[in-house]
Amino acid sequence: MSITEFKDRINSLLSKGIGELSMSLGVLAQIENNNYKIYAVQSNSGAYVPGEKYALGKTYSREVFEKQKTIAEACIANSPMTLHHPLYRSLPLESYIGAPIVMNGKPWGCVDFSSMAQREEPFSEQEIELVESLASELSQLIGEIE
């Protein structure tokens, strides 16, 4: 598979998540040494670009990566996760769902989807399964290239 095909497949999976979840941002991030590095991104705003790095502790994905489980918050403003979160003050996302990416049995990063709009309903079991399925597909894709 060429690098172009690889990137297109990743972007297609992120776009699928954005569309099916009605979110505005989809990110595939690699996490190393407590750094969250954007590996690929699909956004309605163009606010982020691949290669950007953030301290993991300043991202909503910290809990996903540390606990190695899917985290879904439909109304972040009402969540204890956000009460003192440094990112919420600068980027008030209102809904977030993320799942870990595992490579060869080891934590590699995460895929997450977010929006500045609150959701009327909590994420459904089907939506959580979708994100976990996308995480699995992304893991397989990355495994083909790395």
CORJOSUL-V744075 format. One line per field, one symbol per residue. ss: DSSP state (2 for helix, 1 for strand, 0 for the rest). psi: psi as a letter, one per 30 degrees, with the letter a starting at -180 (. if undefined). burial: + if it has 24 or more other C-alpha atoms within 12 Angstrom, else -. A space follows every 50 residues. Layout:
# CORJOSUL-V744075
ss = ???
psi = ???
burial = ???
This chain:
# CORJOSUL-V744075
ss = 00222222222222222222200011111111001111111110000000 00111222000222222000111002220000000222220000111111 1110011111111110000000002222222222222222222220
psi = kleeeeeeeeeeeeeeeeeffhlfkkkkkkkkhgkjkjelkkkffgfllk fkklkefglffeeeeefhlkkjjfiefgkfffegkeeeefiikfkkklkl kkkhgkkeblklkllfklkellkleeeeeeeeeeeeeeeeeeefe.
burial = --------++++++++++--+++++++++++---+++++++++------- ---+-+--++++++++-++++++++++---++--+--+---+++++++++ +++---++++++++++-++---+---++-++++++++++-++----
